[in-house]
């Protein structure tokens, strides 16, 4: 009997940043093989990246990024997994799932392998409830509903822009936490999906993440990180803070929880500390900035919201460090590049 057609087979791209051969795809083959992959090669473009046979993919290295974006290529990070956002830009699909090459298939408490991609798709196709918290968590799941006292006018929910998945084994910790808990592993599987409430920020992790590219894609910029920059490992979190502020402004939802992947490799905490050092200080100012920023009513598209956010970054955060002045300029360059590569979306005002 033929296997069933996977959900959104022709409407979703899988984006993978990497510096190595993608042998990890063999484990994901049953779940990924029928989808299109966009591989963004980080580091040395002369190195050959091997992809297992049978996968439909396109691969971009730094030379390709420079060729496609020209002078604007300086907005894409080099020698950092933040380069993955180039894949978001060149995709022509409605949905994106992104995963790191050290993430393997997890199993649920019953021992069943978890199809993370399928769960992300279910999350994205299901409404979110950011305006009123449901104490039974996800009200749309089988066996759950809205609890007594939940306003009927809000039960229809809003479109879901982001599905943020979690990890078993190696937790997504910062360097100081890694240093004091070197042997800690996450073995707790929580069978829950939550909508993050309006007005609440969260630390977004990019290694197990899906989003509706048409709803929020232009805000999924992973910033300037890695080579030549004073900071690293804040790429996905920066994108998450920007995305959440814009989702709150536009009335879109962000879910977190299921699905889990198995994170297999702990990065070096001393290397991470060097990358994160300034960010650990800066975030004490960055987070209040995002908590208090107000976007104008005239900002009705993701692009307009993001340009306004870039102005605020330049105005409010540049006093912390000149890096933020450069980051604000890169945010504008990113939007210009996005619109050049996605002219139909840019011209009709949708995003």
Secondary structure, 3 states (H helix, E strand, C coil): CCCCCCCCCCCEEEEEEECCCCCCHHHHHHHHCCCEEEEEECCCCCCCCCCCCCCEEEEECHHHHHHHHHHHHHHCCECCHHHHHHHHHHCCCCEEEEECCCEECCECCCCCECCHHHHHHHHHHCCECCCCCCCCCCCCCCCCCCCCCCCHHHCCCECEEEEEEEEEECCCCCHHHHHHCCCCCECCCCCCEEECCCCCCCCCCCCEEEEEHHHHHHHCCCCCCECCCCCCCCHHHHHHHHHHHHHHHHCCEEEEEEEEEEECCCCCHHHHHHHHHHHHHHHHHHHHHHHHCCCCCCCCCHHHHHHHHHHHHHHHHCCCCCHHHHHHHHHHHHHHHHHHHCHHHHHCCCC
